[in-house]
């Protein structure tokens, strides 16, 4: 019985344990995750940060909630937008999802 147990615990004959191939496999998995998951996500975050920094007074925008407005004042983290005549809203820069001024300019080109 003990001999059978020892045979089950012994590594297969003719194999070194595969240490190098395991390391190569893990390295390949990491590279795949980097190029398909991590890199695109960091690029998207960088583009979003640049988009928010490029907002200027007079730009027409759309918020994530679907509110259309024109920027009247740009603050450090907030925007004052005009939604309608005499209707102004103070919003966070992070909720801006589209710059209509640039989108319309790109559409005409």
N, C-alpha and C positions, 0 to 999 in steps of 0.2 A: 504494500500500500504506500509506504513512504517512497519507494523507488518510482512509482507511478507519479506521485506528487512532484518529485524532484524533476522528472522528465517534462512535466507540464510547465514548470517554472523556468526551465533552462531556455536560453535564447536559441532560435533556430540555427542549425549548423550551416556554415558557409556565409553568414551575414555578419557584418561588423557592427550592427546596430543602426546604421544609416544616419549618423550624426551630420555629415556634410550635406546629404540630400535633404534632410529636414530643415537645415538652415537656409538652403537655397529656396525651398518651397515657401518658407515663412517670409523670406525676403521678397519673393515674387508676389505673394499675397499683399504685403505692405505696399509695394509699388502700384499694384492694381488699385488698391484703396485710395492711394494718394492721387493718382491721375483721374480717377472716376468720381471721387467723393470730396476729398479735402481741397484740392486745387480749385475746382469750379466754385465751391462754396466761398472760399476766400476771395476769389476774383469778383464774385457777385457782391459780396460785402464791400469791397473796395469801390466798385462802380456805384453802389448806392450812396456811399459816403461822399463821393465826388459829385453825384447828382444833387445831393442836399446842399453841398457847399456852393454849387453854381446857381442856386436860386437867387433871382434879383427882383428888385422892385419893378412892378409893371408886368411881370410874367403871369400868364393865365395858367391856373393849376387845377387838378382834380385830386381830392383827398381819397384815402382808402374807403371812406364811408360814402363816396359818390358826390360830395359837395364840390361844386364848381365855383371858382372865385378868382379874383385878381389880387396879387400881392401889393399891399400898400406900404408895409414896413417889415424889414427883416431884422430880427433880433438874434441873440446868441443861439437860443434853442427854440424860439417861437417865431411865428409869422402872424402879422395882422392882415387879414384878407377881407376884401369887399365882395359880398355875395350878391347884393342887390343895392339899389340906391338907398343910402343911409342905413344899411345893414352890414355890420362888420363883425368878424369872428376872429378870436385869437386862438391859434392852433399850434400844436407842436410840429416841428419840421419833419419828424419821423413819420407822420401820417400822410405826407404828400406822396402820391403814387405816380402821377403823370404831370409833365410840364406841357401843357397844350400849345404854348407858344413855339417850343422847339419841335413838337410833334407835327404841327401844321406846316412849319417851315420845311421839315424833312419831307413831308408829303408832297409839297409843291415842287421840290427839286427833282 
